[in-house]
Structures are given as structure tokens and as C-alpha cells.
Amino acid sequence: MDSPSTSPSEPKYDVHAAFDVMVEIRDGTRLATDVYRPGDPETGDPIDEPRPALLDRTPYDKRGAQERHGEWFAERGYVVAVQDVRGRFESEGDFSIFVDEPEDGYDTVEWLATRDYCDGQVGTIGTSYGAWTQSALATQDPPHLEAMFVNQGASNAWEATFRHNGAFELRWLCWAFTLGGGFAKRALEHPEIQACLANVDTRDVLSNGPIQRGQSPLRHLPRYEAWLFDAMTTEGPDDLWDTPGLNFAAHYDESADVPTVYAGGWYDSYAKATCDAFEELVARKESDHYLLMGPWTHGWESYPLPSWRTPYAGEVAFGDDCLLDYHELRLRFFDHYLKGKETWSDWPTVRYWQMGTGDGHRTGAGRLFHGGEWCSARRWPLPDTEFTKFYAHPDGRLAPEKPTVEEASTTYRFDPTDPVPTIGGNCSSYAAFEPREETLIEYPLAERKAVNITGSGGYDQRTRPDTFGAEPPYGPLEGRDDVVVFRTPPFDEAVTIAGPIRVRVYGATDAADTDFTAKLIEEYPPSDDFPSGFAVNLSDSICRARYRGYRREPDPVTPGEVYEFEMEPYPTANVFDRGNSIRLDVSSSNFPRYDVNRNTGESLYGGREYAVARNTVYACSKYPTHVELPVQPTEAGVESADR
């Protein structure tokens, strides 16, 4: 397939910047905004002609990477407004994560559109939190919003962002201590508080968990502690989970109908949300919507540009063909929809990186070459997808045929004090500040490196000395007694998948509550380069028993009774090459990607008691545990996507 490359653009203007312009929001709060305007190349004065404007709202200091974004687009004829969100850095007010972004964003769009240097058209840009702010303001349908480029953002915080089938994604705890709390206004104004947070190693917080209210350094930032515990403990029926700042999906019908790109990566922490948002909105709206999915992890691997410029994810490499120029692609999009240029007409509705066409050799950097190629499609899921169930069998096989044995199962001990460690995957913000002996005056917190606790992307699923929570002897996760493994025989012909994934585990427990997890893996056989083979994680999910069936109202299980535990590992696109196998790992923990169930049925953050559970996974005709994969037609392989 052709690579979606772009030709470099040339700057045409100088840049005129106005810093800390205070934008007054409806409640009187003023939000600090830097405005970059095209300037006359000779004088540097701002040009008189009104131009389209781009808005980037961030909690990460508008003078960071966003400053360079502003300058880059201003040099190419755009007004760019970069704003500190409420309660962060130079903006007034109190920060409560995502809650105020819909109205604050709406008011800023309308303020920007009425400036004499703006032609009335406003587009939005931003990654991660900056993607949240875009989708949040879109729920309010600002009259002057004309286009959005949403990179790696959310859809429904209960379903798969804050919570995940009831479990909590511990990345937000890490975020609260590092990128969040470490740069809270109160921390910036009180160096002793920032120093306290700087000296926290979030690995210790995770190891000593579950965290208790008022018993960590977050007690010095009561508003940050409040929102963190709200996210961790608020039950599904609460109105919190339907607010427009946290659940865009609940407000799609009334959301803005403007051309939008939803961009993400197969190893991004928002991979499911990105695909879900596109699928839902393209069906509801008349404007052009696009989906772009690369093989990337989350965020800023090649800071200040996102991981679009990184040809690998964790321990797997894809080749330079997967690289895209983030700025240039966004410029093409906005030039088309805000300036009327023919710069986007040939862009397909869906473009995605089909992983797995590589030969599995070891690269010079020591990574497995997983490879891949760009594919295009008219819609998502792909039109010719054959959703195929692969069933778990009592002998450990995974096969399209249902098992014939009426009843068979495997039982294991799930000890919450010895969870299965996370090794890569759809992880972001699982970070700790690099421990330093210097004071913050000598080594400011903003300059400290962050330590990645879990890894992000594809990894050989075996522990090693730097695996958080692992102890010697190190080895494959499948060797653990609490990991139940099912695998296909090595394939005679390649099998291609692209799309959403569903898992249904039939299980039982003797505990008052527990979790079940599922992880999809491609197994490479032993080779000269990898004598022990290589088990590449592709996606995973979890289900908290009392929230089974995607319910938001908790419903306790009856010990010993068999239930269906449904999960949706994040979507992916992968070729399982000839000689390789599909593997499904089922267990009850994946830590610290998710918090660990203490198996007591009590509130996870209300005590420290725990119980060892005996959990049972069934693999039989009566209780057919299976994974449903989006298989693409074999006669055309990945090229079926273009039909």
C-alpha cells in the first residue's frame, strides 16, 4: 500500500506573539492564552488580513511544546491560540480534571472567532488532554467551530479511560502525582509542596497500595486528591459519568457536526476510544470524518512531536514507512477545510497501519521486526470483516471449532499480593519522576526525566529485572500458575485481523468479588535471533466481576456460580504470519495497568484486607470461553481493506 507521506511546507510569515492574553469565561474566570499571528516577513508586525484560527488548550504549560506548534502554524498563515486550562499555570480558577472543559472551550472558541485578526473560522488541535478538550467543547456545538484534529483522545471515561469494565486504570494515579500534582498551581506557588511531590516515587505508592485518602502527599493538594478519589471510587450510576467533560458518547447527538480527524495508535491508551468515537460520529454526522491509526504508543515519544515519528513501539519495530509528519498532515487537513485548498481530497476515510508483515528478525537496536504497511478503507469496521470465534479447548488449544467436551475447566489461585505484572501494552502516564539528590532549584522538576514504569507498546511477555513488581526467577508470564493459556497451532497460512476484538470468559470464583483479564498475543517460534521465541502482546482488557456485562450498577456474584465475563481488548490490525500462533492469556490481574481486586467485595479504597480467590476458567461446550477476532478475507489479505 502507498505510504501517506506529505511534502514539507515552507514558512511564509514571521511570527507575532502576544503572551498571557486573559480570556474571560462566563463565570468571570480568566484563562491565560498565548496568541500567535502571522507577521510581515520584513517588519515582523502582524498582518492585517484576518485568518483562520487554531485553538490548542492544554494543562501542560502553553510555553512548552505548544509554543512551537503555535509558531509553526503562524508561519504558515494561521492564527494560533494556546491556552492554559482552568487552574493550571497562568490561568485562574480551580482545576478539576476535564469537568470545566466543555464550557471553557466553547467560550474560548467564540472569543477567538470575534477577534479582528480571525476570519470567524476556528479549528482545534491537541493530543491526549488536548484531545479531551476538543471533544469536550464539541459537545456544546460552538457556532464558529469549523474543524477538529483530535489526536489520541477519549470517548467514554467510564467504559475505557478512567474506568475499564469497573476496574480503575492506575495511570491516573500516576498522573496525579507527576504531570498533574507536580505542576499544580498550589505546588508551583509553594515550593515545599512541589518538593514533597518531586520526592515521591509512584512505584512506592503503587507497591504500598491501595492508596488511602489523606495518607499520601496528595493531601497537600486537596482538589487533586478529591478528583482522583472521585474517579477511583464513584459508582457507575452516578451522574459524574454522564457529564459532557467525561462522557462525550452520551452527547454525540447534540455535538458539533464539523470535519474531524480521529487519530490514534494501536498501542495508544486511547485506541478503543479513538475508533469508537469515529464509528459513532461518522454514522451520526453529515460532515467528513476520518480515522487514522498507526502502530504508535501514546503521546510524545519524540517530543515535542507525538510518537508518529517513532518507527517502533516498545520492543517491536515497524520500519520507517510508518512515520508521518504530524504538523504537515494537520496543515493539509486545515488548509482544505478552512482555506478551501485541494490538499485533502485524496485522503481516505480510514487509513491504518496493518502490523505484522515483517520477518521477525532482530534489528540493530535489538527489537523484533514486526513490520507492516499502510492500508485504506471506506469505513470501520472494515466492510468484508468475518468476525470469527476462536474457542478455548481443555487441552489448551485455541481453535475455530467449538470444544466437544461438555464440561472442563482450570482453577488457579489469585493472590492480590502477587499480581501478574504489566509488560507493555496500551499504557500511558505510568511514570515516576527520576529520583534525584539535587534540590528543585538545582534541578527543576520540569527538567527531570520520567521513568516509564510499565513500558508502552509490544513486548516479549516475559519478566526481566526492570519489570515492575516482578521477582526472580524471571521468565515468561505463561509460566505463572495464575495465567491460563490457550493457543492455536502454528498457522500454515497467514491470518489477518483488523478491527474490534471481543472476549467472553466463562468463569467462577469462590470469592465475594474478583477480576478476570484477557490478553491477545502473537507468538513467534524460536529462531536464531530469538532462541526462546517472542510473544508479542497486541491488546488486553479486564472485567470486574460485580460490573460484568458492561453494567454500571454493581451486582455481586454468587461464589461458585458460573458467569459470562465479557471484555473488549482494544482494537488492532495485525497479520499472524505463517508459522506463528494466536495466543489468549486469561488471568485475574494486570498490574499496574489496572488496580488489583482484593477479592473481598468491599470498596477497594476503603480498607486493606484481602482474600486469596480460587478462580475457575471454563473451556467446554457448555461454557465456551472464546475470543472473537475481526478476520479479513484470506484470498486478498490486507488489500481487502481497499474494496
N, C-alpha and C positions, 0 to 999 in steps of 0.2 A: 504494500500500500504506500501511497505517497506520504511524505512527511509534511506536516502543517507548518512549514517554515515561513518566515517573514523576512522581507528585505529591510535592512536598517533604514530608519528615517533620519533626516538631518534637522538639527535645530535651526529655526529661522528667526528667533527673537532673543532678546536679552530678557532678564527676569527682574521684575519689580516686586518686592515683598513688603507687606505690612504685617507686623507681628502683634500678637495678642489683641486683635480686634475683639471687643467684647460683644457677643451676640446675646441680647436679652430674650429669654424664653418666656412663655406665657405666665409662669408663676413668679417672674421677676428675677430668677437666677440668671447669671451672666456666664456664658461659656466662651472660654478663650479660643480664638480662631486665628490662624495664620493664613493670609490671603496672598497667593502668588499670581501675578498677572503678566501677560506678555508685555515686554518692553521694547522700545525702539532700539535696534541694534547699535545705533550710533550714540544716542543720548542716554539710553537706559530708562528714560521716562516711560510710564505706562502708556500703551497705545489708546487712542480714543474710541476705536470701534468696539462695541460690545461683543463679547464672545461667549460661547457655551461654557458652563462651569461644571467642574467635577468636585464632589464632596467626599472627603475621607474623614470619618470620625473614629477616634482611637483612644484607648486607655493607656497607651504605651509611650506617651510623650510625643507630641506633634513635632518636636525638633529632632526626632530620631530618623529612622529610615523614611518616614513620611515626608520629611523636608526635601529629600532628594526626589521623591515622587512628584512633589509639587513643582519643583524647579524643572524637572524633565518635561512634564506636560505643558508648563507655561512656555517653555522654549518652543513648543510645537503648536502654540496658538490657543491654549485653553486657560481659563481662569481656574485656579485650584484653591479650594478652601480645606485646610486641615485643622481639625478641631479636637481639643481635649474633651472627652466626655465628662459629664457632670461629676464633680467631686474628685477629679484626677488632675494632677499637676496644676496648671494655672486657672482651671475652671472652678467656679464657685459651686456651692451645694454639697450634698452628701452622696457618696457613691453607694449604690445598691445594685449589684450586678444585673445588667440587662433591663431592669424594671422600668427605668425612665427613658430608654432609648426610643420607643415609638414616637412619643410626643416631642421630645427634644430634637429628634431627627427631622420630623415634619416641620417644626418651626424654623429650623436652620435651613432646610431646603427653600422654604418660602422667603426667608430673609435674603438668602443668596440670590434668588431669582429676581428680586426687586432692586438689586444694586444697579447703578447706572452702567457699570462695566460688564454686566451679564446680559445676554440677549434673551433671557427668560427661560432658557433650557438648562436643566440641571441633571447631570448623571451622577451615579455614585460608584465608588471604588472601595476596596478594602478586603483584607484577608483575616480569617479567624474571627476575633472580636469585631473587626471592621466589617466582616461579612454579616455577623449578627445585627449590627447597627443598620445595615442596608435593609435587610428583610424586616426588621422591626419597624422602620419608618414607612416601608411599603404597605404595612397593614393599615396605615392611616390614609393612604392614597393622596399624597400631596399633589395639588393641581399642576405644579411645574416640574414634577419628576418625569424625566423622559427616557431614561435607560439606566440599567444597572449591570455591573460586572461583579458577581458575587463569588468570591474565591474561598472555598473551604469554610462553609458556614452551616448553621443548624436548620432544623425544621420543627422538631417537637422535643423539647428538653426532657420530658418525662419518658418518651419512648426510647431515645438513644442519644443522650448527650450528658445531662446531669445524671439521670437515672437510666437503667437499662433492664427492662423486664423486672423492675423493682429494686435491683441492686444499684449501688452508687459507684460512679466512675471516680476513682480516687485522684484522678488528675486535678480535680477542682480543689481538693485539699492541698495538694502540692502548689497549685496556682495561688491559693490564698496566702501561703507562706512566702512565696517567691515573687513572681511578677505582679501579684496583686498586693498583698500586705507590705512587701518590702518597699513599695513605691506609693503607698497610701499617703494622702496629704498629711495626715497626722504623723506618719513616720518621717516624712520629709521635713516637717516642721519641728519634730522632736528627735534629734539625733540619737538620743539614748534608746528610743523605741526602735528606730531603724537598726541600730547596732544589735539590739536584742534579737530581732528577726534575722539579721545577717548571720548571726552565730548559731541559728537553728539549722540542723541537718535534717531535712524532711525524711531521710531514711530512718532516723531515730524515731521520728513521730510515727511513721508507718509501723515500725517494728514494735513500738510500745502501745499500739492502738488496741481497741478503738479509742479515738480521741474523745475527751470529755469536755463539756462546756466549762469555761472558766479555769481550766487546768493546763493551758498552753500559753505561749507568748501572744496568741491572738486575743487574749483577754485585754491587752492594751489597745486593741482596735475593735471595740465592741460592735461596730456596724459590720465589719468584715466577718467577725465571728458569728453574728446573727444570720447573715445571708448564707454562710457556709452550713450552719446547722439547719436552716430552713431547707436547703437543697438536700441535705442528707436524711432528714427525718420527717419532712412533710409528707403525709399520705397522699395517694393518688387522687382521691375525690376533692381535695382542697382546690379552691379557686385559683391558687397560685399557678397551677399547671395549665390553666387556660388563658392566662394573661397574654396580651399581644407581644410582650417582650420575651416570653419564654416558649410560646406555642404558636408559631406562625401558621401551622397547618390548620388550626382552629379558625383562622381568619382569612384563609385564602380567597374565599368568595368575594370579600369586600376589598381585597388588596389591589394595589396598583396594577394596571394592565399595560406594561411597557416592555420593550425589548430587553431581554435579560439573558446573560450567560451564567450558568451554574457550573463552576469549575471545581475540580477536586482531584483526589488521587486514591488509588486502590488501597494504599496503606495510610491514608489520612484518617484522623479520628472522626471526621465528618463524612466519610464515604457514603454511608447509608443515607444520611440526611440530604446530601447533595443530590443523589439520584432520586430520592423520594420527592424532594421539592420540585425538581424538573418534571417528573412524571405527573405529579398532581397539577401543576400550574399550566403545563402545555395543553392539558385537557380542558382547563377552565378558561383560558385567556385567548384573545384574538391576536395579540402581538406575538412577534417572533420570540421563541425561547430556544435556548441551546444548552446542550450538555457536553462538557469536556472533562474526560477522566484520563489522567496519566498514571504512571506507575509510582507516583511520588508519595512521600510521607507528608506530615503536616508542617506548614509554616516556613520558617526562614532558614533552611539548611544552608543556603548561600547568601546570607544576609548582606545587603538589605533586600535582595530579591528572594522570592519563595523557592521551594525545592524543585521548581520547574527546571532549574539549571543544574540539577544533580543527577547523573546517569546511574544512580544506584539507590537502593533503599535497604539500609542495614547491611546484611551480608550477601545480598544478591545484586547483580549488575544487569543493566538492560541495554547498554550501548548508547552512543551519543545521539542516535536518531530520535530518542525520546525527549531530547531537550527542546524547550520552547523559550522564546524571549517574552517574558511577562509584560513588559512595558509595550513592546511593539504590537503584540496581539491585542491588548486593550485599546491601543491607539487606533488600530484598524476598525475595531468594533465601534468606538465612539465617533470616528471620522465618518463612518457610514450612517449612523443613526442620528447624530447631532449636527453633522455638516453636509450630509447628502452626497458624500463621495462614494464611488463604487469600489469600496475596499473590503467588503464583507459578503458580497453577493454569492461568491463561490464557496462560502463556508458551510459545511454540512450541519444538519440539525443535531446529530450526535457524532462525536469523534472520541474515540477511546483507544487506549494502548492495550493490545492483546498480548499479555505476558506469556512467556514460556516457549518461544520458538528458538531459544539458544541451545547450545550443545552441552551445557553443564560443565565446561572446563573451568579451571581456576584462573582468575585474572591475575595480573601483576600485583594488584592490591590485595590478593588473597580471597576475593569474593567468588561466588559461584556465578557463572554467566548464564542467567536465566533468559535474557534476550526479550524479543518481542517486536511488534510492528504496529503502526497506526492503522486503524480501521474506521470506516464511516458507516452511518446508518440513518434511516429516516425517522426512527422512533426508538424508544426504550421502554420496556424490554424489547430486544430485537424481534422482528416480525416472524422469523422462522424458528424461534426457540422451541425446543422439545424438552419440556420440564420432565426430568427423568429421576425416579426414585432409586436410590441405591440402599439396599436393606442390610442391616446388621444380622449376621448369622452366628449361631452358637460357637462355631469353630474359629471366630474372629474374622471371617471373610466379610467383605462388603460387595454386594452384587445386585444387579437389577432384578433378579428373581427373588420372590418372597421366600423366607425360610419355610420349610415344611414341618419342622418340629413344632408341636402345639404350644409348648411352654418351656422356656430355657432362660437363664439369667446369670448374671455375675454380680456378686456382692463384694463391696470393699468398705474399709474404714475411712471415714472422712474426719480427720482431726483438724479443727480450725487453727491449732497452734503450729501446724506443719502444712501450710497450703502449697499448692502447685505454683511454682514461680512463673511470672510472666517473662517470656523471652521474645521481645519484639512485638510486632503486630500494629494495630491501628491506635497507636499511643501518641499522645502529645501532652506536654506540660508536666510529665512525670520527672520532675527535676529537683535538684538541690543546689544551693549556692556552693561554689567551690570553697571548702574550708581554708581560711587564711589567718595568719597571725597578725597581719597589719591592721591598723585601725582604719575606719572608713575615710578618715582624712588622707591617709597614706594610699589607700586603695579603695576608691569609691565603689559602692555597691553596683552602680550601673556598668562598671568596667569588669566586674567579676564574671568568670566563666560559669556556666551552668553545667552541672553533671547530669547526664541522662541516666535515670535510674533503671528504666526498663529496656531501653533500646527501642527503635522505631523501624518498622519495615520487616523484610523477610529475614529470618534467622534459622540456622540449623537448630532444631528443637532439642538441644542438649545443654545442660548446665555447665558452667565454667566458673573459675574463681571470681569473676566480676558479676555473676548473676545475683541480683538482689534476692536475699532470702534463701539461697542455696548453700548447702554444706557438703563437704566431701563425704564419700566419694562422688565426684561429678560424673554425669553421664546422661544418656537420653531420657527425656521425660517419659517415654513409653515404658521405661523400666520401673517406674514407680508403681507401688501396689494400688494406689488410688487413681490410676489412669487406665481406663478400659479402651482398648484399641481395636478398630476394625479397618481392614484394608482390602483393596481389590488386588487380584493377581496383577503382575506387570502386564501392561497393555501390549497387544500385538500391533495395534494401530493407534495413532494419536487420538485423543478425545479433547474436544474444545468446548469450553464453557464460557458464557458471558451473560451476566445478569444477576438477578436476586437469588439468594440461597435460603432454603428453609430446612430446619432440622426438627424432627419430632422424636424426643426421647421418652420411651415408656419406662417409668421408674417408680420406685417406692423407697421409703425411709422409715426408720424406727424412731426418728426424732420429731419434735414438735414443728420444726421448720428446717429447711436445708436449701441448698442450691444444686443445680445441675449446669454443667458447662459443655460446650461443643466447640471443637476446633477443626477446621478443614486444612489439610496438609497435602502437599505433593511430595512423594518420596522418590528421590533419585537413588538408583542402585549404587553399590560400591564401585569405585573407579580408581585409576592410578592417582588422580588428583585428590579424590576424596575417598580414601580406603574404607571408611565406615559408612559411606553413602552420605546423603544430605536430605534432611526432612524440612522442607520449606513451608512455614506457616503462610496461609493465604487469608483466612478470616476466622473470626470466632464470635461467640455470643455466650450469654448466661441467662438463666431463668431462676428467680427466687420462687420457691415453692408456693408461698402464700399469694404470689401475684401471677401464677400460671394462667395460661390462656389469655395473655395480654390484658388481664383485668387491672383496674386501678383501685378497686376496693379489695383490701386483703381478705383472703378466705383461707383459714388454717387447713392444713392437710390432716388426714387421719393416719396415724402411724400404721404401716403395713399395707395400706391400700395403694393400688396401682393407679397412677395418674399419667396423663399426657403432658409433657413439658415441651412447649413449642418455643423455638428460637429462630431468629433471623440473623445468622452471621452476615457481616457486611458484604455487599455485592462485590464481584470481582470479574475479571476476564483473564482466562488462563488456558494454555494448551498443556495437557498432560501428555508428554511425549511418549513415543513407543519405548517400551521397557521400563517406564515409570509407573507408579501406583498412586491411586487416591487413598488417602487415609483420613479416618474420622476418629478423633480422640474425645472421649466422654469422661468427665470428672465432675468435681464439685467446687473447684476454686481455680482462680487465675489471678494471682496476687502479685503486684498491687494494681493491676488493671482494674479490678473490681474489689470492693470491700468484701471481707470474709464473713460468711454467715456463722454465727456462734451456735446455731442449731437448737437454741432454747425456745424460740418463738417469741421472745421478748424483744423490745426495742433494741436495735443493735447498738445505739449510742446512749443507752440508759443504764449500763452496768458492764461488768467484766466477766461474768460467769459464762462458761461454755460447756458444751457437751460433745463427745465424740459420737458421730452418727454412723450407722450401718446403712449404706445406700445401695440400692439394687438397680441394675440396668437390665432390661429385658431385650432379648433378641430371638423372637419366635413368631409363629404365625398369629398367635392370639394377641401379642403385644409387639407389633413390628416397628421397632426403632429404625429410623431411616434418615438420610439426607436427600433432599430434592435439589438437583443441580440443573442449571439452565444450559442444557447441551445444545450445541449448534450442529446443523446437518453435516454428516461426515463426508458427503461427496464433495462439499465445497469448502470445508474447513472455515478459516476465519473470513474468507472472501464472501461467505454468505451474508455478511453484515451489509454489503452494498446492494443487496437486492431489494 
